[in-house]
Amino acid sequence: MRDAMKDGRVVVAGPNSPDVATCPDCGHRVHKRSRKTMDKTITWFYRHAAGASKTCGRRYHPARP
């Protein structure tokens, strides 16, 4: 997912964003990750912690608003 919550504010994943935040839907912890795309740019996103909130819709469908 691209956005998460930190200290009551919405943060967008990026190189300067916090490493750990919370999911805005379920409230569980998410970690910042990065991925290099085929055109060599870096994409930043948040991912749920292992085993956290298996029922959260954003875990399996991160593009949902």
N, C-alpha and C positions, 0 to 999 in steps of 0.2 A: 504494500500500500504506500502511497506517496505521502500521506499526512498522518500525524499522530498528535497526541496531547502531551504537553510538558508544563507543569505548574499552572494548569488551567488555561493554557494558550495552545492554539493549533500551530504545529510546526511542520514545515515541509521538508522532506528528506533532502539532504545536500551535504557537501563536504564540511560545512561549519555547523550543522545541526547536532543536537545531542545524540550520544551513542545509544542511550536507553530512554524509552518514553512509554506511554500507555496507549492502547488501542482506544479510539473514540467510541466504538460500539460496545465492546465487552469489558473494557477496563483492565485487561491483562497486559503484562509487560511485552514490549516489542523491541527488537534490536535493529540498529541501522546496518544495512548491507550495501555493497556496491557490486556492479557487474560491468564488464567491458563489452560494448556492443560490437557488431561486425565492422562498423566504421571507426573503431578505436576510441569512441567517446565513452565516458563513464556515466552510468545511470545509478542513482541512489534511490533506495527504497527501505521501508521498514518491514520486518518479518516477525511474526509471533514467536515467542520463546518456545523451545521444544516442549511439547506436552501441554502447553497452555491453551485453554479455551478451544477445544475441538469443535464446538458448536457455533463459533463466531462466523458470520457470513463473509467477513472480510478476509478470513484466513484462506478460504478456498476461492473467493471471487474478489481479488484485491481492487479491481477497477470500480466496484460499486461505490457510489457516493455516500 
